[in-house]
């Protein structure tokens, strides 16, 4: 999943004409760390990913993670039904 995220961030940067140098200047993230981000490196802190998303105008996408927890709702519904019996 992180590899796909890195690819998506790379594409978003290219679509916006933002180079890694520009991203470095806007976020203060080191160039080696930015290279690791676009590769989807799991050792990079989520805060750095958040900074990149913010520069790209994609920070709201992060709020969508686990927003629609279909499995969790089903499990909760099962428990609720058990309690009503």
mmCIF file as gemmi writes it, N, C-alpha and C atoms, coordinates in Angstrom:
data_model
loop_
_atom_site.group_PDB
_atom_site.id
_atom_site.type_symbol
_atom_site.label_atom_id
_atom_site.label_alt_id
_atom_site.label_comp_id
_atom_site.label_asym_id
_atom_site.label_entity_id
_atom_site.label_seq_id
_atom_site.pdbx_PDB_ins_code
_atom_site.Cartn_x
_atom_site.Cartn_y
_atom_site.Cartn_z
_atom_site.occupancy
_atom_site.B_iso_or_equiv
_atom_site.pdbx_formal_charge
_atom_site.auth_seq_id
_atom_site.auth_asym_id
_atom_site.pdbx_PDB_model_num
ATOM 1 N N . UNK Axp A 1 ? 0.813 -1.194 0 1 0 ? 1 A 1
ATOM 2 C CA . UNK Axp A 1 ? 0 0 0 1 0 ? 1 A 1
ATOM 3 C C . UNK Axp A 1 ? 0.861 1.264 0 1 0 ? 1 A 1
ATOM 4 N N . UNK Axp A 2 ? 1.955 1.23 0.743 1 0 ? 2 A 1
ATOM 5 C CA . UNK Axp A 2 ? 2.817 2.406 0.778 1 0 ? 2 A 1
ATOM 6 C C . UNK Axp A 2 ? 3.499 2.648 -0.564 1 0 ? 2 A 1
ATOM 7 N N . UNK Axp A 3 ? 3.805 1.564 -1.278 1 0 ? 3 A 1
ATOM 8 C CA . UNK Axp A 3 ? 4.379 1.741 -2.612 1 0 ? 3 A 1
ATOM 9 C C . UNK Axp A 3 ? 3.385 2.468 -3.513 1 0 ? 3 A 1
ATOM 10 N N . UNK Axp A 4 ? 2.11 2.065 -3.435 1 0 ? 4 A 1
ATOM 11 C CA . UNK Axp A 4 ? 1.062 2.715 -4.233 1 0 ? 4 A 1
ATOM 12 C C . UNK Axp A 4 ? 0.91 4.178 -3.808 1 0 ? 4 A 1
ATOM 13 N N . UNK Axp A 5 ? 0.983 4.442 -2.51 1 0 ? 5 A 1
ATOM 14 C CA . UNK Axp A 5 ? 0.901 5.812 -2.022 1 0 ? 5 A 1
ATOM 15 C C . UNK Axp A 5 ? 2.047 6.646 -2.585 1 0 ? 5 A 1
ATOM 16 N N . UNK Axp A 6 ? 3.239 6.095 -2.556 1 0 ? 6 A 1
ATOM 17 C CA . UNK Axp A 6 ? 4.396 6.796 -3.099 1 0 ? 6 A 1
ATOM 18 C C . UNK Axp A 6 ? 4.22 7.117 -4.577 1 0 ? 6 A 1
ATOM 19 N N . UNK Axp A 7 ? 3.706 6.141 -5.324 1 0 ? 7 A 1
ATOM 20 C CA . UNK Axp A 7 ? 3.449 6.373 -6.751 1 0 ? 7 A 1
ATOM 21 C C . UNK Axp A 7 ? 2.391 7.455 -6.943 1 0 ? 7 A 1
ATOM 22 N N . UNK Axp A 8 ? 1.33 7.41 -6.139 1 0 ? 8 A 1
ATOM 23 C CA . UNK Axp A 8 ? 0.271 8.414 -6.241 1 0 ? 8 A 1
ATOM 24 C C . UNK Axp A 8 ? 0.794 9.814 -5.922 1 0 ? 8 A 1
ATOM 25 N N . UNK Axp A 9 ? 1.662 9.901 -4.911 1 0 ? 9 A 1
ATOM 26 C CA . UNK Axp A 9 ? 2.247 11.194 -4.565 1 0 ? 9 A 1
ATOM 27 C C . UNK Axp A 9 ? 3.151 11.695 -5.691 1 0 ? 9 A 1
ATOM 28 N N . UNK Axp A 10 ? 3.902 10.795 -6.297 1 0 ? 10 A 1
ATOM 29 C CA . UNK Axp A 10 ? 4.759 11.166 -7.417 1 0 ? 10 A 1
ATOM 30 C C . UNK Axp A 10 ? 3.919 11.718 -8.565 1 0 ? 10 A 1
ATOM 31 N N . UNK Axp A 11 ? 2.844 11.018 -8.895 1 0 ? 11 A 1
ATOM 32 C CA . UNK Axp A 11 ? 1.967 11.476 -9.972 1 0 ? 11 A 1
ATOM 33 C C . UNK Axp A 11 ? 1.327 12.823 -9.635 1 0 ? 11 A 1
ATOM 34 N N . UNK Axp A 12 ? 0.894 12.987 -8.388 1 0 ? 12 A 1
ATOM 35 C CA . UNK Axp A 12 ? 0.275 14.248 -7.972 1 0 ? 12 A 1
ATOM 36 C C . UNK Axp A 12 ? 1.277 15.398 -8.087 1 0 ? 12 A 1
ATOM 37 N N . UNK Axp A 13 ? 2.51 15.14 -7.721 1 0 ? 13 A 1
ATOM 38 C CA . UNK Axp A 13 ? 3.544 16.169 -7.838 1 0 ? 13 A 1
ATOM 39 C C . UNK Axp A 13 ? 3.774 16.524 -9.308 1 0 ? 13 A 1
ATOM 40 N N . UNK Axp A 14 ? 3.869 15.51 -10.151 1 0 ? 14 A 1
ATOM 41 C CA . UNK Axp A 14 ? 4.111 15.757 -11.578 1 0 ? 14 A 1
ATOM 42 C C . UNK Axp A 14 ? 2.94 16.504 -12.206 1 0 ? 14 A 1
ATOM 43 N N . UNK Axp A 15 ? 1.726 16.131 -11.846 1 0 ? 15 A 1
ATOM 44 C CA . UNK Axp A 15 ? 0.548 16.815 -12.393 1 0 ? 15 A 1
ATOM 45 C C . UNK Axp A 15 ? 0.555 18.299 -12.038 1 0 ? 15 A 1
ATOM 46 N N . UNK Axp A 16 ? 1.072 18.621 -10.871 1 0 ? 16 A 1
ATOM 47 C CA . UNK Axp A 16 ? 1.094 20.001 -10.39 1 0 ? 16 A 1
ATOM 48 C C . UNK Axp A 16 ? 2.385 20.728 -10.761 1 0 ? 16 A 1
ATOM 49 N N . UNK Axp A 17 ? 3.304 20.002 -11.393 1 0 ? 17 A 1
ATOM 50 C CA . UNK Axp A 17 ? 4.584 20.611 -11.763 1 0 ? 17 A 1
ATOM 51 C C . UNK Axp A 17 ? 5.463 20.906 -10.566 1 0 ? 17 A 1
ATOM 52 N N . UNK Axp A 18 ? 5.321 20.105 -9.516 1 0 ? 18 A 1
ATOM 53 C CA . UNK Axp A 18 ? 6.118 20.29 -8.298 1 0 ? 18 A 1
ATOM 54 C C . UNK Axp A 18 ? 7.267 19.289 -8.307 1 0 ? 18 A 1
ATOM 55 N N . UNK Axp A 19 ? 8.475 19.801 -8.316 1 0 ? 19 A 1
ATOM 56 C CA . UNK Axp A 19 ? 9.657 18.936 -8.281 1 0 ? 19 A 1
ATOM 57 C C . UNK Axp A 19 ? 9.977 18.57 -6.828 1 0 ? 19 A 1
ATOM 58 N N . UNK Axp A 20 ? 10.87 17.604 -6.663 1 0 ? 20 A 1
ATOM 59 C CA . UNK Axp A 20 ? 11.3 17.261 -5.311 1 0 ? 20 A 1
ATOM 60 C C . UNK Axp A 20 ? 12.022 18.438 -4.66 1 0 ? 20 A 1
ATOM 61 N N . UNK Axp A 21 ? 12.726 19.216 -5.464 1 0 ? 21 A 1
ATOM 62 C CA . UNK Axp A 21 ? 13.402 20.407 -4.936 1 0 ? 21 A 1
ATOM 63 C C . UNK Axp A 21 ? 12.369 21.397 -4.389 1 0 ? 21 A 1
ATOM 64 N N . UNK Axp A 22 ? 11.311 21.616 -5.137 1 0 ? 22 A 1
ATOM 65 C CA . UNK Axp A 22 ? 10.246 22.523 -4.691 1 0 ? 22 A 1
ATOM 66 C C . UNK Axp A 22 ? 9.58 21.977 -3.432 1 0 ? 22 A 1
ATOM 67 N N . UNK Axp A 23 ? 9.332 20.669 -3.421 1 0 ? 23 A 1
ATOM 68 C CA . UNK Axp A 23 ? 8.694 20.046 -2.253 1 0 ? 23 A 1
ATOM 69 C C . UNK Axp A 23 ? 9.605 20.184 -1.036 1 0 ? 23 A 1
ATOM 70 N N . UNK Axp A 24 ? 10.897 20.005 -1.24 1 0 ? 24 A 1
ATOM 71 C CA . UNK Axp A 24 ? 11.882 20.168 -0.169 1 0 ? 24 A 1
ATOM 72 C C . UNK Axp A 24 ? 11.789 21.579 0.423 1 0 ? 24 A 1
ATOM 73 N N . UNK Axp A 25 ? 11.73 22.584 -0.435 1 0 ? 25 A 1
ATOM 74 C CA . UNK Axp A 25 ? 11.665 23.969 0.031 1 0 ? 25 A 1
ATOM 75 C C . UNK Axp A 25 ? 10.349 24.272 0.742 1 0 ? 25 A 1
ATOM 76 N N . UNK Axp A 26 ? 9.258 23.684 0.261 1 0 ? 26 A 1
ATOM 77 C CA . UNK Axp A 26 ? 7.939 23.986 0.843 1 0 ? 26 A 1
ATOM 78 C C . UNK Axp A 26 ? 7.675 23.242 2.141 1 0 ? 26 A 1
ATOM 79 N N . UNK Axp A 27 ? 8.284 22.065 2.299 1 0 ? 27 A 1
ATOM 80 C CA . UNK Axp A 27 ? 8.018 21.257 3.493 1 0 ? 27 A 1
ATOM 81 C C . UNK Axp A 27 ? 9.166 21.271 4.491 1 0 ? 27 A 1
ATOM 82 N N . UNK Axp A 28 ? 10.374 21.546 4.02 1 0 ? 28 A 1
ATOM 83 C CA . UNK Axp A 28 ? 11.546 21.449 4.883 1 0 ? 28 A 1
ATOM 84 C C . UNK Axp A 28 ? 12.012 20.018 5.071 1 0 ? 28 A 1
ATOM 85 N N . UNK Axp A 29 ? 11.396 19.096 4.356 1 0 ? 29 A 1
ATOM 86 C CA . UNK Axp A 29 ? 11.789 17.686 4.43 1 0 ? 29 A 1
ATOM 87 C C . UNK Axp A 29 ? 13.038 17.496 3.586 1 0 ? 29 A 1
ATOM 88 N N . UNK Axp A 30 ? 13.999 16.743 4.116 1 0 ? 30 A 1
ATOM 89 C CA . UNK Axp A 30 ? 15.247 16.535 3.391 1 0 ? 30 A 1
ATOM 90 C C . UNK Axp A 30 ? 14.992 15.796 2.07 1 0 ? 30 A 1
ATOM 91 N N . UNK Axp A 31 ? 15.894 16.009 1.136 1 0 ? 31 A 1
ATOM 92 C CA . UNK Axp A 31 ? 15.766 15.359 -0.173 1 0 ? 31 A 1
ATOM 93 C C . UNK Axp A 31 ? 15.825 13.831 -0.07 1 0 ? 31 A 1
ATOM 94 N N . UNK Axp A 32 ? 16.726 13.276 0.753 1 0 ? 32 A 1
ATOM 95 C CA . UNK Axp A 32 ? 16.714 11.813 0.891 1 0 ? 32 A 1
ATOM 96 C C . UNK Axp A 32 ? 15.384 11.291 1.452 1 0 ? 32 A 1
ATOM 97 N N . UNK Axp A 33 ? 14.796 12.016 2.398 1 0 ? 33 A 1
ATOM 98 C CA . UNK Axp A 33 ? 13.512 11.582 2.956 1 0 ? 33 A 1
ATOM 99 C C . UNK Axp A 33 ? 12.416 11.69 1.914 1 0 ? 33 A 1
ATOM 100 N N . UNK Axp A 34 ? 12.434 12.725 1.109 1 0 ? 34 A 1
ATOM 101 C CA . UNK Axp A 34 ? 11.445 12.847 0.033 1 0 ? 34 A 1
ATOM 102 C C . UNK Axp A 34 ? 11.569 11.696 -0.952 1 0 ? 34 A 1
ATOM 103 N N . UNK Axp A 35 ? 12.794 11.297 -1.253 1 0 ? 35 A 1
ATOM 104 C CA . UNK Axp A 35 ? 12.982 10.148 -2.15 1 0 ? 35 A 1
ATOM 105 C C . UNK Axp A 35 ? 12.399 8.886 -1.528 1 0 ? 35 A 1
ATOM 106 N N . UNK Axp A 36 ? 12.553 8.746 -0.217 1 0 ? 36 A 1
ATOM 107 C CA . UNK Axp A 36 ? 11.985 7.578 0.469 1 0 ? 36 A 1
ATOM 108 C C . UNK Axp A 36 ? 10.458 7.638 0.478 1 0 ? 36 A 1
ATOM 109 N N . UNK Axp A 37 ? 9.898 8.835 0.59 1 0 ? 37 A 1
ATOM 110 C CA . UNK Axp A 37 ? 8.437 8.988 0.579 1 0 ? 37 A 1
ATOM 111 C C . UNK Axp A 37 ? 7.869 8.539 -0.764 1 0 ? 37 A 1
ATOM 112 N N . UNK Axp A 38 ? 8.465 8.989 -1.866 1 0 ? 38 A 1
ATOM 113 C CA . UNK Axp A 38 ? 7.926 8.616 -3.177 1 0 ? 38 A 1
ATOM 114 C C . UNK Axp A 38 ? 8.164 7.144 -3.501 1 0 ? 38 A 1
ATOM 115 N N . UNK Axp A 39 ? 9.016 6.489 -2.711 1 0 ? 39 A 1
ATOM 116 C CA . UNK Axp A 39 ? 9.198 5.041 -2.847 1 0 ? 39 A 1
ATOM 117 C C . UNK Axp A 39 ? 8.271 4.283 -1.897 1 0 ? 39 A 1
ATOM 118 N N . UNK Axp A 40 ? 7.567 5.014 -1.025 1 0 ? 40 A 1
ATOM 119 C CA . UNK Axp A 40 ? 6.652 4.363 -0.088 1 0 ? 40 A 1
ATOM 120 C C . UNK Axp A 40 ? 7.357 3.719 1.085 1 0 ? 40 A 1
ATOM 121 N N . UNK Axp A 41 ? 8.438 4.282 1.513 1 0 ? 41 A 1
ATOM 122 C CA . UNK Axp A 41 ? 9.234 3.733 2.609 1 0 ? 41 A 1
ATOM 123 C C . UNK Axp A 41 ? 8.455 3.811 3.928 1 0 ? 41 A 1
ATOM 124 N N . UNK Axp A 42 ? 8.324 2.678 4.595 1 0 ? 42 A 1
ATOM 125 C CA . UNK Axp A 42 ? 7.55 2.614 5.846 1 0 ? 42 A 1
ATOM 126 C C . UNK Axp A 42 ? 8.29 3.205 7.043 1 0 ? 42 A 1
ATOM 127 N N . UNK Axp A 43 ? 9.585 3.481 6.89 1 0 ? 43 A 1
ATOM 128 C CA . UNK Axp A 43 ? 10.331 4.043 8.012 1 0 ? 43 A 1
ATOM 129 C C . UNK Axp A 43 ? 10.159 5.567 8.12 1 0 ? 43 A 1
ATOM 130 N N . UNK Axp A 44 ? 9.536 6.172 7.118 1 0 ? 44 A 1
ATOM 131 C CA . UNK Axp A 44 ? 9.304 7.618 7.14 1 0 ? 44 A 1
ATOM 132 C C . UNK Axp A 44 ? 8.091 7.9 8.017 1 0 ? 44 A 1
ATOM 133 N N . UNK Axp A 45 ? 8.201 8.921 8.863 1 0 ? 45 A 1
ATOM 134 C CA . UNK Axp A 45 ? 7.094 9.216 9.776 1 0 ? 45 A 1
ATOM 135 C C . UNK Axp A 45 ? 5.863 9.675 9.009 1 0 ? 45 A 1
ATOM 136 N N . UNK Axp A 46 ? 4.712 9.369 9.566 1 0 ? 46 A 1
ATOM 137 C CA . UNK Axp A 46 ? 3.46 9.763 8.924 1 0 ? 46 A 1
ATOM 138 C C . UNK Axp A 46 ? 3.353 11.286 8.842 1 0 ? 46 A 1
ATOM 139 N N . UNK Axp A 47 ? 4.005 11.977 9.768 1 0 ? 47 A 1
ATOM 140 C CA . UNK Axp A 47 ? 4.005 13.434 9.736 1 0 ? 47 A 1
ATOM 141 C C . UNK Axp A 47 ? 4.613 13.986 8.458 1 0 ? 47 A 1
ATOM 142 N N . UNK Axp A 48 ? 5.64 13.325 7.959 1 0 ? 48 A 1
ATOM 143 C CA . UNK Axp A 48 ? 6.258 13.755 6.702 1 0 ? 48 A 1
ATOM 144 C C . UNK Axp A 48 ? 5.302 13.528 5.535 1 0 ? 48 A 1
ATOM 145 N N . UNK Axp A 49 ? 4.624 12.384 5.55 1 0 ? 49 A 1
ATOM 146 C CA . UNK Axp A 49 ? 3.621 12.126 4.508 1 0 ? 49 A 1
ATOM 147 C C . UNK Axp A 49 ? 2.526 13.189 4.57 1 0 ? 49 A 1
ATOM 148 N N . UNK Axp A 50 ? 2.113 13.565 5.783 1 0 ? 50 A 1
ATOM 149 C CA . UNK Axp A 50 ? 1.087 14.593 5.963 1 0 ? 50 A 1
ATOM 150 C C . UNK Axp A 50 ? 1.553 15.927 5.381 1 0 ? 50 A 1
ATOM 151 N N . UNK Axp A 51 ? 2.805 16.288 5.618 1 0 ? 51 A 1
ATOM 152 C CA . UNK Axp A 51 ? 3.341 17.537 5.067 1 0 ? 51 A 1
ATOM 153 C C . UNK Axp A 51 ? 3.288 17.554 3.547 1 0 ? 51 A 1
ATOM 154 N N . UNK Axp A 52 ? 3.646 16.431 2.934 1 0 ? 52 A 1
ATOM 155 C CA . UNK Axp A 52 ? 3.607 16.335 1.473 1 0 ? 52 A 1
ATOM 156 C C . UNK Axp A 52 ? 2.168 16.434 0.976 1 0 ? 52 A 1
ATOM 157 N N . UNK Axp A 53 ? 1.254 15.713 1.627 1 0 ? 53 A 1
ATOM 158 C CA . UNK Axp A 53 ? -0.152 15.781 1.243 1 0 ? 53 A 1
ATOM 159 C C . UNK Axp A 53 ? -0.693 17.203 1.354 1 0 ? 53 A 1
ATOM 160 N N . UNK Axp A 54 ? -0.281 17.908 2.392 1 0 ? 54 A 1
ATOM 161 C CA . UNK Axp A 54 ? -0.744 19.288 2.59 1 0 ? 54 A 1
ATOM 162 C C . UNK Axp A 54 ? -0.279 20.188 1.45 1 0 ? 54 A 1
ATOM 163 N N . UNK Axp A 55 ? 0.971 20.072 1.059 1 0 ? 55 A 1
ATOM 164 C CA . UNK Axp A 55 ? 1.491 20.89 -0.04 1 0 ? 55 A 1
ATOM 165 C C . UNK Axp A 55 ? 0.739 20.587 -1.331 1 0 ? 55 A 1
ATOM 166 N N . UNK Axp A 56 ? 0.363 19.326 -1.509 1 0 ? 56 A 1
ATOM 167 C CA . UNK Axp A 56 ? -0.348 18.922 -2.719 1 0 ? 56 A 1
ATOM 168 C C . UNK Axp A 56 ? -1.841 19.25 -2.668 1 0 ? 56 A 1
ATOM 169 N N . UNK Axp A 57 ? -2.304 19.726 -1.519 1 0 ? 57 A 1
ATOM 170 C CA . UNK Axp A 57 ? -3.73 20.024 -1.379 1 0 ? 57 A 1
ATOM 171 C C . UNK Axp A 57 ? -4.571 18.772 -1.219 1 0 ? 57 A 1
ATOM 172 N N . UNK Axp A 58 ? -3.955 17.706 -0.735 1 0 ? 58 A 1
ATOM 173 C CA . UNK Axp A 58 ? -4.633 16.412 -0.617 1 0 ? 58 A 1
ATOM 174 C C . UNK Axp A 58 ? -4.794 15.949 0.827 1 0 ? 58 A 1
ATOM 175 N N . UNK Axp A 59 ? -4.625 16.846 1.763 1 0 ? 59 A 1
ATOM 176 C CA . UNK Axp A 59 ? -4.683 16.469 3.17 1 0 ? 59 A 1
ATOM 177 C C . UNK Axp A 59 ? -6.05 15.905 3.558 1 0 ? 59 A 1
ATOM 178 N N . UNK Axp A 60 ? -7.122 16.403 2.951 1 0 ? 60 A 1
ATOM 179 C CA . UNK Axp A 60 ? -8.462 15.89 3.269 1 0 ? 60 A 1
ATOM 180 C C . UNK Axp A 60 ? -8.608 14.41 2.933 1 0 ? 60 A 1
ATOM 181 N N . UNK Axp A 61 ? -7.803 13.926 1.986 1 0 ? 61 A 1
ATOM 182 C CA . UNK Axp A 61 ? -7.858 12.505 1.646 1 0 ? 61 A 1
ATOM 183 C C . UNK Axp A 61 ? -7.502 11.63 2.838 1 0 ? 61 A 1
ATOM 184 N N . UNK Axp A 62 ? -6.615 12.107 3.688 1 0 ? 62 A 1
ATOM 185 C CA . UNK Axp A 62 ? -6.195 11.343 4.858 1 0 ? 62 A 1
ATOM 186 C C . UNK Axp A 62 ? -7.353 11.136 5.828 1 0 ? 62 A 1
ATOM 187 N N . UNK Axp A 63 ? -8.251 12.113 5.899 1 0 ? 63 A 1
ATOM 188 C CA . UNK Axp A 63 ? -9.405 12.011 6.796 1 0 ? 63 A 1
ATOM 189 C C . UNK Axp A 63 ? -10.386 10.931 6.345 1 0 ? 63 A 1
ATOM 190 N N . UNK Axp A 64 ? -10.251 10.468 5.122 1 0 ? 64 A 1
ATOM 191 C CA . UNK Axp A 64 ? -11.155 9.448 4.593 1 0 ? 64 A 1
ATOM 192 C C . UNK Axp A 64 ? -10.739 8.025 4.97 1 0 ? 64 A 1
ATOM 193 N N . UNK Axp A 65 ? -9.527 7.893 5.507 1 0 ? 65 A 1
ATOM 194 C CA . UNK Axp A 65 ? -9.042 6.565 5.883 1 0 ? 65 A 1
ATOM 195 C C . UNK Axp A 65 ? -9.91 6.007 7.008 1 0 ? 65 A 1
ATOM 196 N N . UNK Axp A 66 ? -10.455 4.836 6.803 1 0 ? 66 A 1
ATOM 197 C CA . UNK Axp A 66 ? -11.291 4.116 7.765 1 0 ? 66 A 1
ATOM 198 C C . UNK Axp A 66 ? -12.573 4.871 8.113 1 0 ? 66 A 1
ATOM 199 N N . UNK Axp A 67 ? -12.944 5.832 7.287 1 0 ? 67 A 1
ATOM 200 C CA . UNK Axp A 67 ? -14.158 6.596 7.542 1 0 ? 67 A 1
ATOM 201 C C . UNK Axp A 67 ? -15.399 5.713 7.443 1 0 ? 67 A 1
ATOM 202 N N . UNK Axp A 68 ? -15.438 4.882 6.422 1 0 ? 68 A 1
ATOM 203 C CA . UNK Axp A 68 ? -16.578 3.992 6.226 1 0 ? 68 A 1
ATOM 204 C C . UNK Axp A 68 ? -16.155 2.585 6.64 1 0 ? 68 A 1
ATOM 205 N N . UNK Axp A 69 ? -16.285 2.289 7.907 1 0 ? 69 A 1
ATOM 206 C CA . UNK Axp A 69 ? -15.835 1.022 8.481 1 0 ? 69 A 1
ATOM 207 C C . UNK Axp A 69 ? -16.949 -0.015 8.392 1 0 ? 69 A 1
ATOM 208 N N . UNK Axp A 70 ? -17.129 -0.549 7.207 1 0 ? 70 A 1
ATOM 209 C CA . UNK Axp A 70 ? -18.219 -1.486 6.957 1 0 ? 70 A 1
ATOM 210 C C . UNK Axp A 70 ? -18.115 -2.725 7.843 1 0 ? 70 A 1
ATOM 211 N N . UNK Axp A 71 ? -16.955 -3.32 7.945 1 0 ? 71 A 1
ATOM 212 C CA . UNK Axp A 71 ? -16.78 -4.516 8.773 1 0 ? 71 A 1
ATOM 213 C C . UNK Axp A 71 ? -17.068 -4.206 10.237 1 0 ? 71 A 1
ATOM 214 N N . UNK Axp A 72 ? -16.537 -3.092 10.723 1 0 ? 72 A 1
ATOM 215 C CA . UNK Axp A 72 ? -16.769 -2.707 12.115 1 0 ? 72 A 1
ATOM 216 C C . UNK Axp A 72 ? -18.25 -2.526 12.423 1 0 ? 72 A 1
ATOM 217 N N . UNK Axp A 73 ? -18.982 -1.912 11.476 1 0 ? 73 A 1
ATOM 218 C CA . UNK Axp A 73 ? -20.424 -1.725 11.684 1 0 ? 73 A 1
ATOM 219 C C . UNK Axp A 73 ? -21.16 -3.054 11.703 1 0 ? 73 A 1
ATOM 220 N N . UNK Axp A 74 ? -20.775 -3.984 10.841 1 0 ? 74 A 1
ATOM 221 C CA . UNK Axp A 74 ? -21.413 -5.304 10.808 1 0 ? 74 A 1
ATOM 222 C C . UNK Axp A 74 ? -21.171 -6.04 12.125 1 0 ? 74 A 1
ATOM 223 N N . UNK Axp A 75 ? -19.936 -5.997 12.615 1 0 ? 75 A 1
ATOM 224 C CA . UNK Axp A 75 ? -19.625 -6.658 13.881 1 0 ? 75 A 1
ATOM 225 C C . UNK Axp A 75 ? -20.411 -6.025 15.027 1 0 ? 75 A 1
ATOM 226 N N . UNK Axp A 76 ? -20.517 -4.715 15.004 1 0 ? 76 A 1
ATOM 227 C CA . UNK Axp A 76 ? -21.278 -4.016 16.03 1 0 ? 76 A 1
ATOM 228 C C . UNK Axp A 76 ? -22.759 -4.375 15.941 1 0 ? 76 A 1
ATOM 229 N N . UNK Axp A 77 ? -23.294 -4.462 14.747 1 0 ? 77 A 1
ATOM 230 C CA . UNK Axp A 77 ? -24.702 -4.824 14.566 1 0 ? 77 A 1
ATOM 231 C C . UNK Axp A 77 ? -24.991 -6.229 15.085 1 0 ? 77 A 1
ATOM 232 N N . UNK Axp A 78 ? -24.065 -7.144 14.861 1 0 ? 78 A 1
ATOM 233 C CA . UNK Axp A 78 ? -24.229 -8.517 15.363 1 0 ? 78 A 1
ATOM 234 C C . UNK Axp A 78 ? -24.333 -8.502 16.878 1 0 ? 78 A 1
ATOM 235 N N . UNK Axp A 79 ? -23.445 -7.756 17.523 1 0 ? 79 A 1
ATOM 236 C CA . UNK Axp A 79 ? -23.465 -7.66 18.991 1 0 ? 79 A 1
ATOM 237 C C . UNK Axp A 79 ? -24.752 -6.997 19.475 1 0 ? 79 A 1
ATOM 238 N N . UNK Axp A 80 ? -25.211 -5.986 18.801 1 0 ? 80 A 1
ATOM 239 C CA . UNK Axp A 80 ? -26.447 -5.309 19.184 1 0 ? 80 A 1
ATOM 240 C C . UNK Axp A 80 ? -27.643 -6.236 19.067 1 0 ? 80 A 1
ATOM 241 N N . UNK Axp A 81 ? -27.664 -7.046 18.012 1 0 ? 81 A 1
ATOM 242 C CA . UNK Axp A 81 ? -28.752 -8.001 17.843 1 0 ? 81 A 1
ATOM 243 C C . UNK Axp A 81 ? -28.734 -9.07 18.915 1 0 ? 81 A 1
ATOM 244 N N . UNK Axp A 82 ? -27.573 -9.495 19.333 1 0 ? 82 A 1
ATOM 245 C CA . UNK Axp A 82 ? -27.438 -10.496 20.393 1 0 ? 82 A 1
ATOM 246 C C . UNK Axp A 82 ? -28.001 -9.951 21.702 1 0 ? 82 A 1
ATOM 247 N N . UNK Axp A 83 ? -27.75 -8.696 21.973 1 0 ? 83 A 1
ATOM 248 C CA . UNK Axp A 83 ? -28.205 -8.07 23.226 1 0 ? 83 A 1
ATOM 249 C C . UNK Axp A 83 ? -29.724 -7.93 23.274 1 0 ? 83 A 1
ATOM 250 N N . UNK Axp A 84 ? -30.357 -7.816 22.125 1 0 ? 84 A 1
ATOM 251 C CA . UNK Axp A 84 ? -31.806 -7.632 22.086 1 0 ? 84 A 1
ATOM 252 C C . UNK Axp A 84 ? -32.564 -8.941 22.193 1 0 ? 84 A 1
ATOM 253 N N . UNK Axp A 85 ? -31.902 -10.045 22.214 1 0 ? 85 A 1
ATOM 254 C CA . UNK Axp A 85 ? -32.593 -11.354 22.26 1 0 ? 85 A 1
ATOM 255 C C . UNK Axp A 85 ? -32.828 -11.792 23.666 1 0 ? 85 A 1
